[in-house]
Amino acid sequence: MSVSLGDIAGLVAAVAFVALVIAIAVPLLKLGSVLEETRTSVSRFTQATLPVIDEAAQTVRGANAQLAKVDTVTTSAAEIGTNVSALTTLVSATVARP
């Protein structure tokens, strides 16, 4: 049984191909674990952020309700100021008549 030069070259090529596949597989496996860790981090971030966003929305709704109340109060105060001004004018005109 003699081994030809072509058989040796084929064996070397096969070993080189296997080494190349292993060399490419290792970074791909590491990339897969990095992507999995990224997915997990994004999932945790989302779970932590959504309640904060909901709470912020609720706070904004409460602030809007308070602003509506303040608007009502300031409108009433403006009306009172107008009425007092009219009353002052009327009293001044009444007192100033001889």
C-alpha positions in Angstrom: 0.0 0.0 0.0 1.7 3.1 -1.2 0.6 6.6 -0.3 0.8 9.0 -3.2 1.6 12.6 -3.1 -2.0 13.4 -4.1 -3.3 11.5 -1.1 -1.0 13.5 1.2 -2.0 16.8 -0.4 -5.7 15.8 0.0 -5.2 14.9 3.6 -3.4 18.3 4.2 -6.2 20.1 2.5 -8.8 18.3 4.6 -7.0 19.1 7.8 -6.6 22.8 6.7 -10.3 22.9 5.9 -11.2 21.5 9.3 -8.9 24.0 11.0 -10.5 26.9 9.0 -14.0 25.8 10.0 -12.9 25.6 13.7 -11.3 29.0 13.4 -14.4 30.5 12.0 -16.8 28.7 14.3 -15.2 30.0 17.5 -15.8 33.7 16.8 -19.3 32.9 15.6 -20.1 31.1 18.9 -18.7 34.1 20.8 -20.8 36.4 18.7 -23.9 34.3 19.4 -23.3 34.6 23.2 -22.7 38.4 22.8 -26.0 38.7 20.9 -27.8 36.6 23.5 -26.4 38.8 26.3 -27.5 41.9 24.4 -31.0 40.5 24.0 -31.2 39.8 27.8 -29.9 43.3 28.6 -32.5 44.9 26.3 -35.2 42.8 27.9 -34.2 43.8 31.4 -33.9 47.4 30.4 -37.4 47.3 28.9 -38.9 45.6 32.0 -37.3 48.3 34.2 -38.2 51.3 32.0 -41.8 50.6 31.2 -43.0 51.1 34.8 -41.1 54.3 35.0 -42.7 55.6 31.8 -46.2 54.6 33.1 -45.5 56.4 36.4 -44.3 59.5 34.5 -47.5 59.5 32.3 -49.6 59.2 35.5 -47.7 62.1 37.0 -48.2 64.3 33.9 -51.9 63.5 34.0 -52.0 64.6 37.7 -50.1 67.8 36.9 -52.5 68.5 34.0 -55.5 68.1 36.4 -53.9 70.5 38.9 -53.2 73.0 36.1 -56.8 72.9 35.1 -57.8 73.7 38.7 -55.2 76.6 38.8 -56.7 77.9 35.5 -60.2 77.9 37.1 -58.9 79.8 40.1 -57.0 82.4 38.1 -60.0 82.9 35.8 -62.2 83.5 38.9 -59.6 85.9 40.3 -59.5 87.8 37.1 -63.3 88.1 37.1 -63.2 89.3 40.7 -60.6 91.9 39.8 -62.8 93.1 36.9 -65.9 93.3 39.2 -63.9 95.2 41.9 -62.7 97.7 39.3 -66.2 98.3 38.1 -67.5 98.7 41.6 -64.7 101.1 42.4 -65.6 103.2 39.4 -69.2 103.2 40.4 -68.5 104.2 43.9 -66.1 106.9 42.8 -68.7 108.3 40.3 -71.4 108.2 43.0 -69.3 109.9 45.7 -68.0 112.5 43.3 -71.5 113.8 42.4 -72.5 116.9 44.2 
